[in-house]
């Protein structure tokens, strides 16, 4: 008798759409594993920066993606998952706008995406996986049984990011964040490899003005229909 594939819920969307928060909460409620694919790209960008590599050198970035050791450490007390890059806890560094910009830049390189492809597929383990990213439903897990695409207006996403960074004590401006988000949207949507777009069979949810609990409920309804 053939083995049933491990179920996967993909949650894709642009920066600031809330997919990180929603994915974590949904994974917790389902008791499934979580893949934060963006953290993998940020980790490679961080490792490249730490090694003094040129982020525009596709060959060097592909090699870096192949050799960088990335591990997610989940505390036993239910605390925040830590991202260990080449033996260093880089969780805080990976949250910065610099890390996000580096991730977006190197994600356009086919060699980098190819190097991380198998690493991402390896997260598919029982009882199930919530995969958070930009091409989870279109490229990495096209056979996923449940797919969601989260979106929100650029202004709303900039406000969320502004509050998040201000709460951490960082000096940022709303106007600058809005420009960065719009530039990243353009870059992610127009790249030739795995452009940011909803899978044809994904449910698109506009999270603008919707409380987190409401978005979580809408996503869970995809996995657990009423």
Secondary structure, DSSP 8 states (H G I E B T S, - for coil): ------EEEEEEE-TTSSHHHHHHHHHHHHT-EEEEHHHHHHHHHHHHHHTT--TT-HHHHHHHHHH--EEEE--TTS---EEEETTEE-HHHHTSHHHHHHHHHHTT-HHHHHHHHHHHHTT--TTEEEEEESSIIIII-TT-SEEEEEE--HHHHHHHHHHHHHHTT----HHHHHHHHHHHHHHHHH-SSS-S---TT-EEEE-TT--HHHHHHHHHHHHS--
